[in-house]
Amino acid sequence: MLDAAVRDRTAGVLPTPAPDGPSLDETKSSDKFKAARDRERVVVAERKVKFHRVGFHYTSAVTTVLVTEVSGTASRATVRFDETGTLFLASDATGPSDVPEQYRIHATATFLRTGHGWVLDEVLPDDGPFGLPFSMVDPRLPSDTAGRP
């Protein structure tokens, strides 16, 4: 579930996400998570437009999720994980870049037990909003940050 959520988010930076990639089943996420993801999608879409206006776009992306710790109770679980990613860039002027962008973030996901099983409730970067990949917006930031690069 976590891997699919991260891959869905990363796919948002691409012009055309891969049709066969994993996707998070909407019934496996809370309303809180969905609202944060909807806000994030708007910000990332604005970033893509600005990026494209200056002649750049991402051509593909690779992400990996490594779970480092799981803890919890019968109704709430916390999963700490490392996300590493590589974003492949292209310029309208020079074509694909030989140097991909790479990132690594430490994050914590919270899952809640509901009548429908476990649902993803929140994903927060451990180090705050600084140094996050293009595709990610810290949901703790106020909504007036939309549109900032």
Order of alpha helices (4+ residues) and beta strands (2+ residues): alpha-alpha-beta-beta-beta-beta-beta
